[in-house]
């Protein structure tokens, strides 16, 4: 026990010499004698010359220590040679090998680990003139807020890393991170993980950020980030009861406590309270049960990752949620899984991460809705079904796949772990602990599989016959216009019968939208969703059905159309590169499915159409109802409608969305003289008493 205490207290202090007495760092190429002081009192120096991991060098002004909360100025250099080459300390001034070289502001973070000398840091990158600077660090997407995790409590340094990787493999966002070795003020600190701070950002938790004037629906509905966690500082939130007889704290993360309005805080609180009510959390109705409130796949994946890891902090602490405008409440991203896979705060008498219990029924437990969801037969069915899928051979949560990830990670960090052991003067028994983790995984998978057995309620699912048939993801616009305002998608009912879309929504990490309860789409009809309704209507001549939240990504995106329980109806992962039609990427065209019978997941099933007025898009008339001839047109165009219907208005548009001519008549047939039209493509909008149709015309 004494050695374990030494590891977590005395040993960690060996990493925190922030006022070195040794000479300034002067690395020389060709020399392996590059020494760093690593202890204040015992003066044992440490030779850190090269690494297979990126190297991070932090220097504070005057070598001062890094405080809690208030960030101080510092500089940071990151050495990373290309293509996985070995990194050397002497490259600290080699421009070609510096992934980053600039000013930062830095503070310690993570309250539960601040008593360790090996601190966790939060840092912000800045430019030369003192402005926050979004940068790409170690190939992670650009941002300015980052975490340097000291990987506290975890003597194999990988529980967080592999958990985040597994979540990514499940299709859920989790903080991306890269292992590195850190030197602070010429003092070697050891192995760290540079990772993304959880925040609202297009490449992290992607939300339509709510604004100060968003105080009524639908804008009031998002986006929000909320967490269950310990109260710190001036955070705002509320409490909800759990099954342990205590309360779970819910805290507003985005908008921040300084920015969130009472009406916004009240709204997001009402969402959680609706979920927590017995009428919802124990009710699988699409109309007023939990499927109408939550994104079931994200809740399922969140529970499976945390339960696989047997995370005793899950549900009560470091448990994040997010909700976008017009979207459902999503669980995640997962965060802080260092006390998992059999690891816990043994020093304080805790031993909670076990193979043979559900964490939502033991210990912290969290809000009561987690237990309610598990006990609902339908939710448990989808939890079981997903578990069976993910643990199958070749799938992310299969034992062998997890072992491969653990082994790859162990090889990656073993060299730096050896250095960590050297400066601690303590044998971590790294290989033995890796073996213990694998044994834990084997036992845990078996225990969970023995309890998640029956998926009969959700094995046979029928979903509506809906197809994503048009995607306008990067419209061509004028210099002063916002291209995203002109975006749209079309969804077509490919059957002849009407379909009730109650519960149908876009899930996953793409755009967000949920159809209203009771909305019915007619057979063979289409519905348009736009990014900005007013712009769509003024550009295309008619109003879309509704607005989706967040822009379509110009570089490609997954669009997942799901039923209310998260079953996939349609899925398109479009791209802006070949073999997808590249003309749709800002060149004046949109993607259109060649034929509704084709597989729209294949690039070859898509073609392009020119961005058009309302005449470019719309439902087809019933068979034999409308006849237009001749087409291509020479001089005259004949148009007739059947079944006693009569025209109200006919409008001719060119391919740029400009109205060419308009005709009004109450007859059932008309002959138009189009002799003056220039050769090219046109579209005609035909409005009857209760229907509107659109047809493409070609003038010879």
NUSE-51829 format. One record per residue (C-alpha): x, y, z. Coordinates in pm, whole numbers, padded with zeros to 5 digits, always signed. Example, Ala and Ser with C-alpha at 12.3 -4.5 7.8 and 13.67 -1.06 7.14 Angstrom:
residues 2
+01230-00450+00780;+01367-00106+00714;
end
This chain:
residues 700
+00000+00000+00000;+00287+00239+00079;+00427+00200-00272;+00088+00275-00420;+00063+00590-00209;+00410+00682-00325;+00304+00642-00688;+00003+00869-00667;+00147+01138-00438;+00525+01145-00396;+00581+00992-00738;+00359+01242-00916;+00543+01528-00744;+00853+01423-00931;+00688+01561-01242;+00620+01910-01117;+00953+02093-01093;+00837+02425-01234;+01135+02632-01112;+01435+02439-01247;+01783+02525-01129;+01950+02369-01432;+02070+02572-01724;+01830+02666-02003;+01756+02405-02265;+02028+02407-02534;+01976+02094-02746;+02240+02018-03008;+02185+01798-03312;+02398+01484-03298;+02422+01480-02921;+02220+01244-02705;+02305+01432-02388;+01997+01653-02351;+01919+01674-01980;+01610+01794-01801;+01567+01844-01430;+01276+01641-01300;+01280+01683-00921;+01318+01985-00698;+01475+01818-00397;+01646+01496-00502;+01811+01659-00808;+01797+01347-01022;+01837+01463-01381;+01670+01291-01672;+01796+01242-02027;+01508+01303-02272;+01656+01304-02622;+01395+01166-02863;+01052+01010-02877;+00819+00818-03105;+00547+01058-02982;+00512+01430-03051;+00700+01650-02803;+00541+01955-02640;+00755+02225-02482;+00582+02478-02256;+00752+02788-02124;+00582+03028-01882;+00693+03385-01827;+00979+03378-01577;+00929+03005-01525;+00635+03071-01296;+00401+02792-01189;+00070+02747-01368;-00222+02852-01146;-00579+02729-01116;-00856+02907-01310;-00680+03229-01415;-00484+03156-01732;-00134+03297-01764;+00071+03372-02072;+00311+03111-02202;+00459+02979-02524;+00420+02633-02673;+00620+02442-02929;+00512+02105-03067;+00765+01889-03248;+00619+01636-03491;+00812+01506-03787;+00601+01388-04084;+00493+01034-04163;+00545+00898-03814;+00918+00965-03805;+01097+00980-03474;+01102+01320-03305;+01413+01483-03158;+01460+01751-02897;+01713+01932-03116;+01433+02007-03364;+01283+02257-03120;+01390+02539-03353;+01348+02354-03685;+01055+02522-03859;+00975+02225-04085;+00920+02000-03784;+00724+02241-03564;+00356+02152-03566;+00293+02463-03356;+00510+02750-03234;+00329+03038-03071;+00176+03206-02770;-00084+03041-02550;-00264+03105-02224;-00275+02815-01982;-00422+02712-01646;-00465+02393-01449;-00802+02218-01483;-01000+01915-01360;-01080+01958-00993;-01054+01589-00904;-00687+01572-01007;-00559+01910-00891;-00403+01762-00577;-00166+01567-00802;+00161+01731-00895;+00122+01602-01248;-00143+01851-01345;-00402+01860-01617;-00399+02182-01818;-00646+02381-02023;-00488+02603-02285;-00593+02850-02552;-00390+02926-02864;-00328+03287-02969;-00178+03468-03264;+00101+03724-03262;-00135+04018-03199;-00306+03860-02900;-00622+03728-03066;-00750+03376-03012;-00624+03166-03301;-00797+02854-03436;-00518+02616-03525;-00484+02252-03628;-00278+02073-03364;-00141+01727-03446;-00387+01684-03735;-00693+01753-03520;-00950+02000-03662;-00885+02370-03607;-00985+02523-03275;-00834+02738-03001;-00940+02552-02682;-00743+02241-02589;-00678+02009-02296;-00342+01863-02193;-00455+01563-01993;-00213+01423-01739;-00416+01100-01748;-00450+01100-01370;-00551+00787-01175;-00475+00553-01469;-00145+00365-01438;-00170+00228-01794;-00257+00570-01939;-00507+00440-02193;-00855+00403-02047;-00972+00744-02167;-00798+00702-02501;-00946+00363-02592;-01292+00462-02466;-01295+00769-02691;-01171+00562-02984;-01446+00305-02930;-01709+00579-02919;-01578+00719-03248;-01602+00372-03401;-01967+00358-03296;-02031+00673-03501;-02056+00901-03198;-01839+01206-03146;-01583+01184-02864;-01288+01410-02798;-01004+01338-03040;-00665+01313-02877;-00297+01245-02941;-00038+01110-02701;+00265+01331-02647;+00549+01391-02402;+00559+01723-02223;+00841+01943-02097;+00742+02241-01880;+01002+02510-01811;+01285+02263-01889;+01132+02007-01655;+01029+01673-01805;+00665+01604-01710;+00597+01269-01874;+00325+01125-02095;+00019+01340-02167;-00272+01340-02407;-00341+01655-02606;-00713+01648-02674;-01012+01853-02778;-01199+02042-02509;-01570+01961-02525;-01750+02267-02660;-01998+02379-02922;-01804+02381-03247;-01859+02257-03600;-01591+01990-03564;-01672+01899-03202;-02025+01915-03057;-02185+02054-03369;-02482+02274-03277;-02678+02562-03419;-02559+02801-03150;-02847+02968-02971;-02837+03348-02961;-02943+03605-02704;-03259+03690-02898;-03365+03325-02944;-03640+03332-02684;-03937+03174-02865;-03981+02844-03046;-03846+02704-03270;-03521+02896-03211;-03557+02852-02836;-03528+02476-02887;-03150+02477-02935;-02870+02434-02931;-02769+02345-02576;-02497+02148-02399;-02578+02024-02050;-02393+01796-01811;-02452+01600-01493;-02158+01681-01268;-02036+01842-00950;-02113+02210-00893;-01812+02439-00937;-01789+02816-00918;-02080+03015-01059;-02235+02742-01270;-02609+02746-01328;-02845+02453-01344;-03090+02246-01145;-03125+01921-00954;-03320+01604-01023;-03371+01299-00800;-03200+00968-00863;-03272+00619-00736;-03006+00644-00470;-03208+00883-00258;-02987+01176-00355;-02997+01442-00624;-02818+01461-00956;-02690+01806-01050;-02753+01928-01405;-02538+02218-01521;-02569+02449-01822;-02253+02433-02031;-02370+02607-02349;-02481+02879-02340;-02241+02963-02058;-02367+03087-01720;-02278+03440-01827;-02479+03419-02148;-02778+03192-02091;-03114+03363-02041;-03366+03244-01780;-03614+03149-02053;-03346+02937-02222;-03239+02766-01900;-03605+02700-01818;-03661+02546-02162;-03373+02298-02149;-03463+02211-01790;-03818+02137-01906;-03684+01889-02162;-03506+01691-01890;-03803+01712-01659;-04028+01581-01936;-03795+01287-01985;-03776+01221-01610;-04153+01211-01568;-04294+00861-01534;-04536+00930-01818;-04241+00967-02055;-03948+00765-01918;-04164+00453-01888;-04359+00511-02207;-04241+00406-02553;-04506+00605-02742;-04378+00806-03037;-04621+01084-02950;-04562+01151-02581;-04310+00895-02456;-03931+00904-02439;-03891+00841-02817;-04047+01185-02874;-03780+01344-02652;-03452+01157-02692;-03233+01029-02971;-03245+00664-02870;-02927+00553-03058;-02712+00807-02873;-02855+00704-02535;-02803+00337-02620;-02441+00389-02730;-02368+00608-02428;-02491+00338-02192;-02311+00056-02371;-01970+00230-02371;-01999+00332-02005;-02130-00006-01898;-01868-00197-02096;-01606+00011-01914;-01805-00025-01587;-01762+00346-01526;-01865+00427-01165;-01886+00798-01245;-02124+00747-01537;-02468+00909-01521;-02384+01122-01214;-02055+01295-01310;-01893+01403-01638;-02213+01300-01818;-02284+01528-02113;-02598+01586-02317;-02665+01811-02614;-02974+01923-02799;-02986+02110-03128;-03261+02331-03263;-03557+02125-03390;-03378+01812-03268;-03401+01550-02999;-03197+01535-02679;-02877+01337-02737;-02658+01168-02477;-02284+01234-02493;-02010+01286-02570;-01856+01043-02323;-01593+01203-02100;-01348+01117-01825;-01334+00736-01822;-01007+00695-01632;-01177+00513-01341;-01298+00224-01555;-01216-00132-01666;-01149-00237-01306;-00964+00081-01201;-01088+00301-00915;-00979+00524-00627;-00845+00234-00425;-00648+00473-00202;-00974+00608-00067;-01140+00272-00019;-01332+00268-00348;-01359-00045-00561;-01662+00017-00780;-01562-00073-01137;-01668-00436-01141;-01764-00688-01407;-02087-00806-01246;-02316-00505-01197;-02499-00231-01384;-02359+00109-01295;-02701+00276-01329;-02825+00062-01038;-02521+00093-00811;-02319+00372-00654;-02369+00709-00821;-02654+00589-01048;-02742+00931-01183;-03090+01057-01271;-03371+00803-01236;-03458+00814-01608;-03154+00594-01686;-03298+00312-01480;-03647+00374-01617;-03520+00348-01973;-03342+00021-01907;-03656-00125-01750;-03873-00027-02045;-03908-00338-02269;-03877-00145-02595;-03569+00054-02493;-03404-00257-02350;-03478-00433-02677;-03288-00170-02874;-03009-00175-02614;-02985-00551-02658;-03005-00539-03035;-02727-00283-03056;-02510-00478-02810;-02543-00793-03019;-02449-00600-03333;-02147-00430-03176;-02003-00742-03013;-02026-00956-03328;-01706-01067-03500;-01530-00774-03662;-01742-00513-03484;-01599-00240-03253;-01702-00394-02919;-01601-00746-03007;-01343-00873-02760;-01073-00927-03024;-01125-00581-03173;-01086-00422-02829;-00775-00630-02762;-00622-00513-03092;-00689-00152-02997;-00536-00206-02651;-00228-00374-02800;-00179-00100-03061;-00206+00164-02791;+00035-00022-02562;+00297-00041-02836;+00249+00329-02911;+00306+00448-02555;+00535+00180-02408;+00851+00385-02461;+00709+00688-02283;+00570+00464-02008;+00925+00339-01948;+01036+00699-01902;+00743+00762-01670;+00851+00466-01459;+01209+00591-01452;+01123+00935-01315;+00881+00787-01061;+01127+00523-00953;+00839+00279-00947;+00757-00033-01148;+00412+00018-01302;+00389-00351-01398;+00263-00224-01733;+00231-00559-01912;+00063-00717-01611;-00192-00436-01589;-00262-00464-01964;-00333-00833-01914;-00566-00750-01624;-00757-00503-01839;-00808-00767-02109;-00934-01016-01852;-01176-00754-01727;-01306-00694-02083;-01361-01067-02136;-01557-01107-01814;-01752-00785-01864;-01864-00873-02217;-01976-01214-02100;-02171-01073-01804;-02348-00812-02017;-02421-01062-02294;-02588-01292-02042;-02828-01011-01951;-02889-00858-02292;-03043-01154-02469;-03393-01080-02597;-03438-00847-02893;-03754-01002-03033;-03958-00684-02983;-03740-00489-03228;-03582-00747-03459;-03850-00711-03728;-03902-00342-03802;-04098-00179-04084;-03996+00175-04175;-04166+00428-04407;-04071+00420-04776;-03881+00748-04777;-03584+00836-04993;-03349+01134-04981;-03378+01239-05345;-03220+01587-05375;-02931+01751-05187;-02827+02111-05243;-02525+02131-05012;-02310+02409-05162;-02518+02653-05369;-02352+02901-05598;-02429+03253-05474;-02331+03614-05515;-02042+03758-05314;-02266+03920-05051;-02488+03611-05001;-02460+03329-04751;-02455+03004-04946;-02595+02803-04656;-02920+03003-04672;-02994+02845-05010;-02941+02484-04903;-03220+02229-04923;-03292+01858-04927;-03587+01673-05076;-03740+01360-04926;-03971+01151-05146;-04232+00894-05050;-04157+00624-05307;-04476+00428-05243;-04825+00502-05371;-04972+00508-05019;-04952+00789-04766;-04715+00762-04468;-04740+00904-04118;-04404+01062-04030;-04465+01099-03656;-04128+01048-03487;-03924+01052-03810;-03609+01262-03775;-03254+01316-03893;-03014+01166-03642;-02641+01100-03623;-02390+01383-03656;-02534+01551-03965;-02817+01801-03991;-03095+01803-03733;-03470+01789-03789;-03775+01612-03643;-04109+01593-03825;-04409+01710-03623;-04651+01459-03477;-04927+01364-03718;-04760+01486-04037;-04866+01267-04330;-04690+01263-04667;-04899+01151-04961;-04802+00867-05190;-04537+00956-05452;-04511+01305-05303;-04204+01499-05195;-04128+01729-04905;-03858+01997-04896;-03658+02103-04593;-03448+02417-04617;-03178+02581-04414;-03350+02919-04434;-03718+02926-04530;-03748+03285-04649;-03444+03259-04876;-03570+02930-05015;-03913+03073-05094;-03781+03389-05255;-03533+03188-05463;-03740+02889-05566;-04090+03031-05573;-04262+02831-05299;-04222+02772-04927;-04042+02463-04797;-04219+02242-04549;-03984+02343-04269;-03627+02434-04171;-03354+02194-04066;-03086+02295-03820;-02718+02335-03909;-02571+02368-04254;-02502+02088-04495;-02125+02033-04501;-01954+02144-04821;-01697+01869-04789;-01947+01586-04752;-02167+01460-04473;-02367+01164-04347;-02745+01212-04366;-02927+00958-04151;-03306+00956-04175;-03444+00753-03884;-03778+00648-03742;-03870+00748-03387;-03682+00454-03236;-03366+00519-03433;-03417+00256-03703;-03260+00362-04029;-03502+00464-04303;-03246+00607-04543;-02877+00692-04530;-02664+00898-04769;-02297+00977-04714;-02244+01229-04992;-01908+01378-05085;-01776+01669-05289;-01511+01455-05458;-01525+01202-05740;-01695+00958-05791;-01964+01193-05655;-02058+01464-05911;-01817+01747-05831;-02028+02006-06014;-02261+02016-05711;-01981+02166-05500;-02042+02538-05546;-02064+02530-05923;-02433+02605-05965;-02579+02255-05941;-02738+02029-05683;-02740+01651-05640;-03044+01467-05773;-03117+01097-05760;-03126+00962-06116;-03412+00727-06039;-03603+00668-05716;-03551+00293-05757;-03172+00329-05743;-02958+00281-05432;-02893+00637-05320;-02593+00533-05111;-02398+00485-05436;-02237+00790-05603;-02328+00649-05945;-02699+00680-05859;-02672+01059-05847;-02655+01322-06115;-02665+01700-06113;-02931+01952-06195;-02889+02326-06234;-03005+02541-05946;-03350+02650-06051;-03660+02836-05951;-03960+02655-05810;-04008+02510-06154;-03707+02287-06099;-03859+02097-05813;-04197+01956-05724;-04421+01654-05735;-04510+01471-06054;-04872+01476-06175;-05082+01158-06171;-05046+00937-06475;-05242+01061-06782;-05346+01377-06595;-05111+01620-06770;-04987+01624-07130;-04728+01867-07270;-04617+01858-07634;-04404+01894-07831;-04097+01892-07612;-03839+02001-07733;-04034+02306-07850;-04013+02462-08192;-04271+02744-08180;-04588+02635-08002;-04637+02445-07677;-04964+02261-07608;-05066+02186-07249;-05375+01991-07141;-05507+01860-06810;-05770+01588-06765;-06041+01486-06518;-06230+01814-06548;-05951+02014-06385;-05877+02371-06492;-05569+02588-06499;-05531+02883-06267;-05186+03007-06355;-04888+02903-06563;-04543+03050-06499;-04236+03010-06719;-03886+03027-06557;-03536+03020-06697;-03256+02810-06545;-03134+03102-06333;-03463+03126-06148;-03588+03433-06333;-03953+03452-06431;-03988+03477-06811;-04363+03490-06855;-04687+03433-06665;-05024+03320-06800;-05365+03313-06631;-05657+03108-06760;-05945+02898-06629;-05944+02654-06922;-05827+02294-06928;-05604+02338-07234;-05381+02613-07366;-05150+02674-07660;-04852+02901-07595;-04649+03079-07861;-04286+03056-07747;-04129+03169-08073;-03939+03453-07902;-03768+03232-07647;-03396+03178-07693;-03272+02821-07724;-03207+02650-07393;-03366+02487-07088;-03675+02630-06916;-03926+02519-06656;-04297+02571-06641;-04501+02586-06321;-04859+02468-06373;-05106+02559-06100;-05456+02407-06096;-05731+02454-05838;-05557+02239-05577;-05229+02111-05721;-04907+02256-05861;-04676+02071-06101;-04342+02149-06262;-04201+02036-06594;-03870+02084-06772;-03889+02230-07124;-03628+02251-07398;-03644+02525-07661;-03471+02417-07983;
end
